[in-house]
Amino acid sequence: MTNSNEVKSTGVIKVVIVEDFKLTRVGLRCALNSNPDLDVIAECEDAMEGLKIIERHKPDVVLMDLGLPVMNGIEAMHKVREISNDIKIIALTSHDREEEVIAALSSGANAYCLKDIDPIKLAEVIRDVRAGVCWIDPVVAQLALNSFPKIDNVGLLPNKSQGEGRVPLTEREYEVLKHLVTGKSNTEIAKELIVSVHTAKAHVCSILQKMCVNDRVQAAVKAVKEGMV
């Protein structure tokens, strides 16, 4: 068996699939393994078995369905976080309600994908998530955003949870936050706003600091929950 150091040196991303529908598992495995930098090392049909596999193999990325038997995917994500914070989790599901999106991201998911995602795009999401980027399916993100009222002050966002008035984001940071919530990487944000990647990254760092969160996922969750975008 290839050890973790060898895997990292070759750049191959180890993936575990937790999905109760066999045909979906087979399709995912075949699609992902067609990429030389992705390796589906194991798959299973329920979360309990999945957690044992994850504990044993310590994959880089886990594709986790939400509607699993015995233990649902949301509960399983919490358990994966107890195993390791370094393992990236992608919620791969047919559930597109705002409640599931918030629950998954709050439970440790680094990305939220619908099952009709193009295999090529899914491979890109896996690579991005492994590199530290969060990603939310644009369709789901828009559904979640539509459930919140818009605010009038573009440059100042409310901080309801802490009751400390408003988060003083600039208009440009507000634009970056909207792209961040839809799962765009720093490179994609830079292209959208016609700025350098360095500038986009600086805006993201400033947003995280002002919102008092640790990463992009937390910023996206907070922005959606509090109606910031």
C-alpha positions as a Markdown table, in Angstrom:
| # | Residue | x | y | z |
|---|---|---|---|---|
| 1 | Met | 0.0 | 0.0 | 0.0 |
| 2 | Thr | 1.2 | 3.5 | -0.8 |
| 3 | Asn | 1.9 | 5.5 | 2.3 |
| 4 | Ser | 0.6 | 9.1 | 2.8 |
| 5 | Asn | 4.0 | 10.7 | 2.2 |
| 6 | Glu | 4.3 | 9.0 | -1.2 |
| 7 | Val | 0.8 | 10.1 | -2.1 |
| 8 | Lys | 1.5 | 13.7 | -1.3 |
| 9 | Ser | 4.8 | 13.6 | -3.2 |
| 10 | Thr | 3.0 | 12.4 | -6.3 |
| 11 | Gly | 0.2 | 14.9 | -6.0 |
| 12 | Val | -2.5 | 12.2 | -6.0 |
| 13 | Ile | -5.6 | 13.1 | -4.0 |
| 14 | Lys | -7.1 | 10.1 | -2.1 |
| 15 | Val | -10.8 | 10.1 | -2.2 |
| 16 | Val | -13.4 | 8.0 | -0.2 |
| 17 | Ile | -17.1 | 7.9 | -1.4 |
| 18 | Val | -19.9 | 7.4 | 1.1 |
| 19 | Glu | -23.1 | 6.8 | -0.9 |
| 20 | Asp | -25.9 | 4.3 | -0.4 |
| 21 | Phe | -26.8 | 4.0 | -4.1 |
| 22 | Lys | -24.5 | 1.5 | -5.8 |
| 23 | Leu | -25.0 | 2.8 | -9.3 |
| 24 | Thr | -24.0 | 6.3 | -8.2 |
| 25 | Arg | -20.9 | 5.0 | -6.4 |
| 26 | Val | -19.8 | 3.0 | -9.5 |
| 27 | Gly | -20.3 | 6.1 | -11.7 |
| 28 | Leu | -18.4 | 8.4 | -9.4 |
| 29 | Arg | -15.5 | 5.9 | -9.0 |
| 30 | Cys | -15.2 | 5.5 | -12.7 |
| 31 | Ala | -15.5 | 9.2 | -13.5 |
| 32 | Leu | -13.0 | 10.3 | -10.8 |
| 33 | Asn | -10.4 | 7.5 | -11.4 |
| 34 | Ser | -10.2 | 8.7 | -15.1 |
| 35 | Asn | -8.2 | 11.6 | -13.7 |
| 36 | Pro | -4.6 | 10.7 | -13.0 |
| 37 | Asp | -4.4 | 12.9 | -9.9 |
| 38 | Leu | -7.5 | 11.4 | -8.3 |
| 39 | Asp | -7.7 | 8.0 | -6.6 |
| 40 | Val | -10.9 | 6.6 | -5.1 |
| 41 | Ile | -9.3 | 4.4 | -2.5 |
| 42 | Ala | -12.5 | 3.1 | -1.0 |
| 43 | Glu | -16.3 | 3.4 | -1.1 |
| 44 | Cys | -19.2 | 2.3 | 1.1 |
| 45 | Glu | -23.0 | 2.5 | 1.4 |
| 46 | Asp | -23.5 | 3.8 | 5.0 |
| 47 | Ala | -21.9 | 6.3 | 7.3 |
| 48 | Met | -20.9 | 3.8 | 10.0 |
| 49 | Glu | -18.8 | 1.8 | 7.6 |
| 50 | Gly | -17.6 | 5.0 | 6.0 |
| 51 | Leu | -16.2 | 6.3 | 9.3 |
| 52 | Lys | -14.3 | 3.1 | 9.9 |
| 53 | Ile | -12.8 | 3.4 | 6.4 |
| 54 | Ile | -12.0 | 7.1 | 6.9 |
| 55 | Glu | -10.3 | 6.3 | 10.3 |
| 56 | Arg | -8.2 | 3.6 | 8.7 |
| 57 | His | -7.2 | 5.3 | 5.4 |
| 58 | Lys | -7.2 | 9.0 | 6.3 |
| 59 | Pro | -8.2 | 10.2 | 2.8 |
| 60 | Asp | -7.6 | 13.7 | 1.5 |
| 61 | Val | -11.3 | 14.2 | 0.5 |
| 62 | Val | -14.6 | 12.5 | 1.4 |
| 63 | Leu | -17.6 | 12.6 | -0.9 |
| 64 | Met | -20.5 | 12.4 | 1.6 |
| 65 | Asp | -24.2 | 11.8 | 0.7 |
| 66 | Leu | -26.7 | 13.4 | 3.2 |
| 67 | Gly | -29.5 | 10.8 | 3.0 |
| 68 | Leu | -27.6 | 7.8 | 4.4 |
| 69 | Pro | -29.1 | 4.9 | 6.3 |
| 70 | Val | -28.4 | 4.3 | 10.1 |
| 71 | Met | -26.5 | 7.7 | 10.4 |
| 72 | Asn | -27.2 | 10.6 | 8.1 |
| 73 | Gly | -24.5 | 12.6 | 6.4 |
| 74 | Ile | -24.7 | 15.6 | 8.7 |
| 75 | Glu | -24.0 | 13.5 | 11.8 |
| 76 | Ala | -21.2 | 11.7 | 9.9 |
| 77 | Met | -19.5 | 15.0 | 9.1 |
| 78 | His | -19.2 | 15.8 | 12.8 |
| 79 | Lys | -17.6 | 12.4 | 13.3 |
| 80 | Val | -15.2 | 13.0 | 10.5 |
| 81 | Arg | -14.1 | 16.3 | 12.1 |
| 82 | Glu | -13.4 | 14.3 | 15.3 |
| 83 | Ile | -11.1 | 12.0 | 13.3 |
| 84 | Ser | -9.2 | 14.8 | 11.6 |
| 85 | Asn | -9.6 | 18.5 | 10.7 |
| 86 | Asp | -7.3 | 18.0 | 7.7 |
| 87 | Ile | -9.8 | 15.8 | 5.8 |
| 88 | Lys | -11.9 | 17.8 | 3.4 |
| 89 | Ile | -15.6 | 16.9 | 3.1 |
| 90 | Ile | -17.7 | 17.5 | 0.0 |
| 91 | Ala | -21.5 | 17.1 | 0.5 |
| 92 | Leu | -22.7 | 15.4 | -2.7 |
| 93 | Thr | -26.4 | 15.2 | -2.6 |
| 94 | Ser | -29.7 | 15.7 | -4.4 |
| 95 | His | -31.0 | 17.8 | -1.5 |
| 96 | Asp | -31.2 | 21.4 | -2.5 |
| 97 | Arg | -33.0 | 23.1 | 0.4 |
| 98 | Glu | -31.4 | 25.9 | 2.3 |
| 99 | Glu | -31.7 | 24.1 | 5.6 |
| 100 | Glu | -29.5 | 21.2 | 4.3 |
| 101 | Val | -26.9 | 23.6 | 2.9 |
| 102 | Ile | -26.5 | 25.5 | 6.2 |
| 103 | Ala | -26.5 | 22.3 | 8.2 |
| 104 | Ala | -23.9 | 20.7 | 6.0 |
| 105 | Leu | -21.5 | 23.7 | 6.0 |
| 106 | Ser | -22.0 | 24.2 | 9.7 |
| 107 | Ser | -21.2 | 20.5 | 10.3 |
| 108 | Gly | -17.8 | 20.7 | 8.6 |
| 109 | Ala | -18.5 | 20.4 | 4.9 |
| 110 | Asn | -16.0 | 22.3 | 2.7 |
| 111 | Ala | -18.2 | 22.1 | -0.4 |
| 112 | Tyr | -21.8 | 21.5 | -1.3 |
| 113 | Cys | -22.5 | 19.8 | -4.7 |
| 114 | Leu | -25.7 | 18.6 | -6.3 |
| 115 | Lys | -25.5 | 15.1 | -7.9 |
| 116 | Asp | -26.2 | 16.4 | -11.3 |
| 117 | Ile | -22.8 | 18.2 | -11.3 |
| 118 | Asp | -20.6 | 17.5 | -14.4 |
| 119 | Pro | -17.9 | 15.0 | -13.6 |
| 120 | Ile | -15.2 | 17.3 | -14.9 |
| 121 | Lys | -16.5 | 20.1 | -12.7 |
| 122 | Leu | -16.6 | 17.7 | -9.7 |
| 123 | Ala | -12.9 | 16.8 | -10.3 |
| 124 | Glu | -12.1 | 20.5 | -10.3 |
| 125 | Val | -14.1 | 21.0 | -7.0 |
| 126 | Ile | -12.2 | 18.2 | -5.4 |
| 127 | Arg | -8.8 | 19.7 | -6.4 |
| 128 | Asp | -9.9 | 23.2 | -5.2 |
| 129 | Val | -11.3 | 21.9 | -1.9 |
| 130 | Arg | -8.1 | 20.0 | -1.2 |
| 131 | Ala | -6.2 | 23.2 | -1.8 |
| 132 | Gly | -8.4 | 25.0 | 0.8 |
| 133 | Val | -11.2 | 26.6 | -1.3 |
| 134 | Cys | -14.8 | 26.2 | -0.3 |
| 135 | Trp | -17.4 | 25.7 | -3.0 |
| 136 | Ile | -21.2 | 25.8 | -3.1 |
| 137 | Asp | -23.2 | 24.8 | -6.1 |
| 138 | Pro | -24.4 | 28.1 | -7.6 |
| 139 | Val | -28.0 | 26.9 | -7.9 |
| 140 | Val | -28.1 | 26.0 | -4.3 |
| 141 | Ala | -26.4 | 29.1 | -3.2 |
| 142 | Gln | -29.0 | 31.2 | -5.1 |
| 143 | Leu | -31.8 | 29.3 | -3.5 |
| 144 | Ala | -30.4 | 29.9 | -0.1 |
| 145 | Leu | -29.8 | 33.6 | -0.8 |
| 146 | Asn | -33.3 | 34.1 | -2.0 |
| 147 | Ser | -34.7 | 33.1 | 1.4 |
| 148 | Phe | -33.1 | 36.2 | 3.0 |
| 149 | Pro | -34.2 | 39.8 | 2.7 |
| 150 | Lys | -31.8 | 42.2 | 1.0 |
| 151 | Ile | -30.2 | 45.1 | 2.9 |
| 152 | Asp | -30.0 | 48.7 | 1.8 |
| 153 | Asn | -26.5 | 49.6 | 3.1 |
| 154 | Val | -24.2 | 48.0 | 0.6 |
| 155 | Gly | -21.0 | 49.0 | 2.4 |
| 156 | Leu | -22.2 | 48.0 | 5.9 |
| 157 | Leu | -23.4 | 44.5 | 6.8 |
| 158 | Pro | -25.4 | 43.7 | 9.9 |
| 159 | Asn | -23.8 | 41.5 | 12.6 |
| 160 | Lys | -27.0 | 40.1 | 14.2 |
| 161 | Ser | -25.5 | 37.2 | 16.1 |
| 162 | Gln | -23.2 | 39.3 | 18.2 |
| 163 | Gly | -25.5 | 42.3 | 18.5 |
| 164 | Glu | -22.6 | 44.7 | 18.0 |
| 165 | Gly | -24.0 | 46.8 | 15.2 |
| 166 | Arg | -22.6 | 46.3 | 11.7 |
| 167 | Val | -19.6 | 44.7 | 10.1 |
| 168 | Pro | -17.9 | 47.5 | 8.3 |
| 169 | Leu | -17.2 | 45.9 | 4.9 |
| 170 | Thr | -16.4 | 48.2 | 2.0 |
| 171 | Glu | -18.5 | 48.1 | -1.2 |
| 172 | Arg | -15.7 | 46.2 | -2.9 |
| 173 | Glu | -15.4 | 43.7 | 0.0 |
| 174 | Tyr | -19.2 | 43.2 | -0.3 |
| 175 | Glu | -18.8 | 42.3 | -4.0 |
| 176 | Val | -16.0 | 39.8 | -3.0 |
| 177 | Leu | -18.2 | 38.3 | -0.3 |
| 178 | Lys | -21.0 | 37.6 | -2.8 |
| 179 | His | -18.6 | 35.7 | -5.1 |
| 180 | Leu | -17.1 | 33.9 | -2.0 |
| 181 | Val | -20.6 | 32.7 | -1.0 |
| 182 | Thr | -21.1 | 31.2 | -4.5 |
| 183 | Gly | -17.9 | 29.2 | -4.1 |
| 184 | Lys | -15.6 | 31.1 | -6.4 |
| 185 | Ser | -11.8 | 30.8 | -5.8 |
| 186 | Asn | -9.5 | 33.8 | -5.5 |
| 187 | Thr | -8.5 | 33.3 | -9.1 |
| 188 | Glu | -12.2 | 33.4 | -10.3 |
| 189 | Ile | -13.0 | 36.4 | -8.1 |
| 190 | Ala | -10.0 | 38.2 | -9.5 |
| 191 | Lys | -11.3 | 37.5 | -13.1 |
| 192 | Glu | -14.8 | 38.7 | -12.2 |
| 193 | Leu | -13.6 | 41.9 | -10.6 |
| 194 | Ile | -10.7 | 42.5 | -13.0 |
| 195 | Val | -8.1 | 42.7 | -10.3 |
| 196 | Ser | -5.0 | 40.7 | -9.5 |
| 197 | Val | -5.2 | 37.4 | -7.5 |
| 198 | His | -3.1 | 39.0 | -4.8 |
| 199 | Thr | -5.7 | 41.8 | -4.5 |
| 200 | Ala | -8.6 | 39.3 | -4.4 |
| 201 | Lys | -6.8 | 37.3 | -1.7 |
| 202 | Ala | -6.2 | 40.5 | 0.3 |
| 203 | His | -9.9 | 41.4 | 0.2 |
| 204 | Val | -10.9 | 37.8 | 1.3 |
| 205 | Cys | -8.4 | 38.1 | 4.3 |
| 206 | Ser | -9.9 | 41.4 | 5.3 |
| 207 | Ile | -13.4 | 40.0 | 5.1 |
| 208 | Leu | -12.5 | 37.1 | 7.3 |
| 209 | Gln | -11.0 | 39.4 | 9.9 |
| 210 | Lys | -13.9 | 41.9 | 9.9 |
| 211 | Met | -16.5 | 39.1 | 10.1 |
| 212 | Cys | -14.5 | 37.4 | 12.9 |
| 213 | Val | -14.4 | 34.0 | 11.2 |
| 214 | Asn | -11.6 | 31.6 | 10.6 |
| 215 | Asp | -12.1 | 30.6 | 7.0 |
| 216 | Arg | -14.1 | 31.0 | 3.8 |
| 217 | Val | -16.7 | 28.3 | 4.7 |
| 218 | Gln | -17.5 | 30.1 | 8.0 |
| 219 | Ala | -17.8 | 33.4 | 6.2 |
| 220 | Ala | -20.1 | 31.9 | 3.6 |
| 221 | Val | -22.3 | 30.3 | 6.2 |
| 222 | Lys | -22.5 | 33.5 | 8.3 |
| 223 | Ala | -23.2 | 35.7 | 5.3 |
| 224 | Val | -26.1 | 33.4 | 4.2 |
| 225 | Lys | -27.5 | 32.9 | 7.7 |
| 226 | Glu | -27.5 | 36.7 | 8.5 |
| 227 | Gly | -28.7 | 37.9 | 5.1 |
| 228 | Met | -25.6 | 39.7 | 4.3 |
| 229 | Val | -25.8 | 39.1 | 0.6 |
